[in-house]
Amino acid sequence: MNRKNRFLIAVVLSIVLIFVAAGVWAAPKFQGTVPPVPQIPVTGDCLETVNMSTAIFTVQPTDCIKEVALISDPAGTYVPAPEGLAFVGDTFKVTTDPEDAIVQVCYAYPPEFADKDAMIYRLNEDATPNVWVEIPGADAVDGTTCVASAAGVFSLIGNP
């Protein structure tokens, strides 16, 4: 095979690859049709701060965060939101060492959440059946709302 034939084959293959690439590229009418990649849990030997983009979890330097996992269906996994309320933010399960470590939980709190009276709730897993309990003392400042609580399952819950 001489040089001219190899060059011609390379050009033909390049054109075929261009057409194939254009065929798999999502046109504007198909945007949003690809399912989102599930968020994997953040784990570590001893983390002091975990940023999950919609919430930040922090413990004292003497304690450790072992895992923070996004709960995609809190009503199905645990229990529904309190009557008349809805999940307006993400739900996370925070595991610490020691298990009863105090965690500072800060959720992103855009202005539209103020209209929903959104508050941070913790799942009381000791109650039968489990219930969502509002954590008192939340302070919404500069686009975040923060509380301190024992580790557990947290969610931002407010009016639908």
C-alpha positions as CSV (number, residue, x, y, z in Angstrom):
1,M,0.0,0.0,0.0
2,N,1.5,3.2,-1.0
3,R,1.5,6.6,0.6
4,K,-1.4,8.0,-1.5
5,N,-3.7,5.1,-0.5
6,R,-2.9,5.4,3.2
7,F,-3.7,9.2,3.0
8,L,-7.0,8.5,1.2
9,I,-8.0,5.9,3.8
10,A,-7.1,8.4,6.6
11,V,-9.2,11.1,5.0
12,V,-12.2,8.8,4.5
13,L,-12.0,7.5,8.1
14,S,-11.8,11.1,9.4
15,I,-14.9,12.1,7.5
16,V,-16.8,9.0,8.8
17,L,-15.7,9.9,12.4
18,I,-17.0,13.4,11.9
19,F,-20.4,12.2,10.7
20,V,-20.6,9.7,13.6
21,A,-19.7,12.4,16.1
22,A,-22.3,14.8,14.7
23,G,-24.9,12.0,14.9
24,V,-24.3,11.3,18.6
25,W,-24.2,14.9,19.7
26,A,-27.5,15.8,21.4
27,A,-29.4,18.4,19.4
28,P,-31.1,21.2,21.5
29,K,-34.5,19.5,21.3
30,F,-32.9,16.4,23.1
31,Q,-31.2,18.3,25.9
32,G,-32.1,17.0,29.3
33,T,-32.9,13.5,28.0
34,V,-29.8,12.0,29.5
35,P,-30.5,10.9,33.1
36,P,-28.2,12.6,35.7
37,V,-25.3,10.7,37.2
38,P,-26.2,9.7,40.7
39,Q,-24.1,11.4,43.4
40,I,-21.9,9.0,45.1
41,P,-21.5,9.2,48.9
42,V,-18.5,11.2,50.2
43,T,-16.5,9.0,52.6
44,G,-13.2,9.3,54.3
45,D,-11.2,8.2,57.3
46,C,-11.7,11.5,59.1
47,L,-13.3,14.5,57.4
48,E,-14.0,17.8,59.2
49,T,-15.9,19.5,56.4
50,V,-18.0,18.0,53.6
51,N,-19.4,20.2,50.8
52,M,-22.3,18.5,49.0
53,S,-23.0,21.7,46.9
54,T,-26.5,22.3,48.4
55,A,-25.4,21.7,52.0
56,I,-22.1,21.8,54.0
57,F,-21.5,19.7,57.0
58,T,-18.8,20.5,59.6
59,V,-17.7,18.9,62.9
60,Q,-15.3,19.9,65.6
61,P,-11.6,19.1,64.9
62,T,-11.8,16.3,67.6
63,D,-14.6,14.5,65.7
64,C,-14.8,13.0,62.2
65,I,-17.3,12.8,59.4
66,K,-17.2,9.2,58.1
67,E,-19.8,9.5,55.3
68,V,-22.4,11.9,53.8
69,A,-24.8,10.3,51.4
70,L,-27.5,11.9,49.3
71,I,-31.0,10.3,49.9
72,S,-32.8,10.6,46.6
73,D,-36.2,9.5,47.8
74,P,-36.5,10.5,51.5
75,A,-40.3,9.8,51.7
76,G,-39.8,6.3,50.3
77,T,-36.6,5.5,52.2
78,Y,-37.7,6.9,55.5
79,V,-41.1,8.7,56.0
80,P,-42.9,11.5,54.2
81,A,-42.5,15.1,55.2
82,P,-44.8,16.3,58.0
83,E,-48.4,16.9,56.9
84,G,-48.8,20.0,54.8
85,L,-45.1,20.3,54.2
86,A,-42.8,19.1,51.4
87,F,-39.1,18.4,50.8
88,V,-37.8,21.6,49.2
89,G,-34.1,20.7,49.5
90,D,-31.8,17.7,49.4
91,T,-31.8,15.1,52.1
92,F,-28.5,13.8,53.5
93,K,-27.5,11.0,55.9
94,V,-24.4,12.0,57.9
95,T,-22.4,9.4,59.7
96,T,-19.8,10.6,62.3
97,D,-17.2,9.2,64.7
98,P,-18.2,9.3,67.5
99,E,-21.8,8.5,66.5
100,D,-23.2,11.4,68.6
101,A,-20.9,14.1,67.3
102,I,-22.4,17.5,66.9
103,V,-22.6,18.6,63.2
104,Q,-23.0,22.1,61.9
105,V,-25.5,21.8,59.0
106,C,-25.7,24.7,56.5
107,Y,-28.1,24.6,53.5
108,A,-28.1,26.9,50.6
109,Y,-31.1,29.2,51.2
110,P,-32.1,31.2,48.1
111,P,-34.7,34.0,48.5
112,E,-37.6,31.7,47.2
113,F,-37.1,29.4,50.1
114,A,-38.1,32.2,52.5
115,D,-41.5,32.2,50.8
116,K,-41.8,28.5,51.6
117,D,-40.8,29.0,55.3
118,A,-38.1,26.2,54.7
119,M,-36.4,24.9,57.8
120,I,-33.8,22.2,58.5
121,Y,-35.3,19.0,59.9
122,R,-33.7,16.0,61.4
123,L,-35.2,12.5,61.2
124,N,-35.9,11.2,64.7
125,E,-35.1,7.5,64.2
126,D,-35.7,6.7,67.8
127,A,-39.4,7.4,67.5
128,T,-41.8,4.7,66.3
129,P,-42.8,5.5,63.6
130,N,-39.9,7.8,62.6
131,V,-40.8,11.5,62.4
132,W,-39.1,14.6,61.0
133,V,-38.4,17.1,63.7
134,E,-37.5,20.8,63.1
135,I,-34.2,21.8,64.5
136,P,-34.6,25.1,66.4
137,G,-32.3,28.0,66.1
138,A,-31.9,28.1,62.4
139,D,-30.4,31.4,61.2
140,A,-30.8,32.4,57.5
141,V,-27.9,34.8,56.6
142,D,-26.3,35.6,53.3
143,G,-28.0,32.8,51.4
144,T,-27.5,30.0,53.9
145,T,-29.3,28.7,56.9
146,C,-27.3,26.8,59.6
147,V,-28.1,24.7,62.7
148,A,-26.1,22.5,65.0
149,S,-27.4,19.0,65.8
150,A,-26.3,15.4,66.5
151,A,-25.4,13.5,63.4
152,G,-28.3,11.8,61.5
153,V,-30.5,12.3,58.5
154,F,-31.2,16.0,57.5
155,S,-33.5,17.6,55.1
156,L,-34.7,21.1,54.1
157,I,-38.5,21.0,54.5
158,G,-41.1,23.8,53.9
159,N,-44.4,24.7,52.3
160,P,-45.0,23.1,48.9
